[in-house]
Amino acid sequence: MSIRVVIIDDEPLARLAVEVRLARRDAFTLVGQFGDGASAGEGILALKPDLVFVDVEMPGKSGLDMLAALPPAQRPMAILLTAYDGFALQAFELAALDYLLKPVDDERFDEALDRAEQAFPYRGHGRAAASATPAARTFSVRVGSRTVLVPVAEVERIEADGDYASLHANGKTWLVRERLHNLAMQLDPRQFHRVHRSSIVRLDMIAELRSLTNRDAMLRLRDGSVLRASRSYMPALTEALQRRDKKAE
């Protein structure tokens, strides 16, 4: 079933950029576009989209104000668009699906759409969750003539290695012939998070996050490893960590 999308941005070129990228994915259907928060709020109630791309800062009613004014039961999945990274807390409070920093690269945009497809059966209006693909529990790794099953629960981080990926689990490294993007689609987003185009981390492995001057961050993991988190992934990572911490309270 197609995911119905509305784009909300006061910049026509920005709306066009989202429209062009959406056209590449058959699972998404554009049903409306709005250039301001006031008309967008009315349009969402009328069109009942499943997903909205919302520019955070617009003249008049901001994207965040527009979403907050919608009744929670009628609030669609939302992917926020902004040139600034200071809205992660508001995004978390509104349960935004993702948070993209402009200018958005194609890989990061596709990752947000992948997340929407994963969440759609659970958060779509009236759709059954039965069609959702469950998160993987094990990864099959070929070691010579043997096949080793690596439990996903033991994987601490995954790093890209060309057409392969390295699984780091319990002090061992397993090489699998699978691209990082494909592995990310098999993981539970509540437990694992992409922090860079070349790395995925299990959230509970993060011991320390240190911001850098260019808005990237350095992550220190509980096993002593250090990874770089790209600025384009930081807002969604911050939201995921806040969501985890709130759940733990």
Salt bridges, closest charged atoms under 4 A:
ASP9 OD2 - LYS102 NZ 3.06
ASP50 OD1 - ARG127 NH1 3.16
ASP55 OD1 - LYS102 NZ 3.35
ASP85 OD1 - ARG215 NH1 3.84
ASP98 OD1 - ARG108 NH2 2.79
ASP98 OD2 - ARG115 NH1 3.73
ASP105 OD2 - ARG197 NH2 3.30
ASP106 OD1 - ARG21 NH2 2.86
ASP106 OD2 - ARG24 NH1 3.82
GLU107 OE2 - ARG194 NH2 2.49
GLU107 OE1 - ARG197 NH1 2.45
ASP110 OD1 - ARG25 NH1 3.52
GLU111 OE2 - ARG108 NH1 3.81
GLU111 OE2 - ARG115 NH2 3.90
GLU111 OE1 - ARG194 NH1 3.76
ASP114 OD1 - ARG25 NH2 2.70
ASP114 OD2 - HIS181 NE2 3.25
GLU117 OE2 - ARG25 NH2 2.64
GLU159 OE1 - ARG157 NE 3.54
GLU159 OE1 - HIS168 NE2 2.97
ASP163 OD1 - ARG179 NH2 2.51
ASP188 OD2 - ARG190 NH2 2.92
ASP204 OD1 - ARG202 NE 2.60
GLU208 OE2 - ARG210 NH2 3.01
GLU208 OE1 - ARG220 NE 2.92
ASP216 OD2 - ARG228 NE 3.02
ASP223 OD2 - ARG157 NH1 3.26
GLU239 OE2 - ARG243 NH2 2.43
ASP245 OD1 - ARG244 NH2 3.36
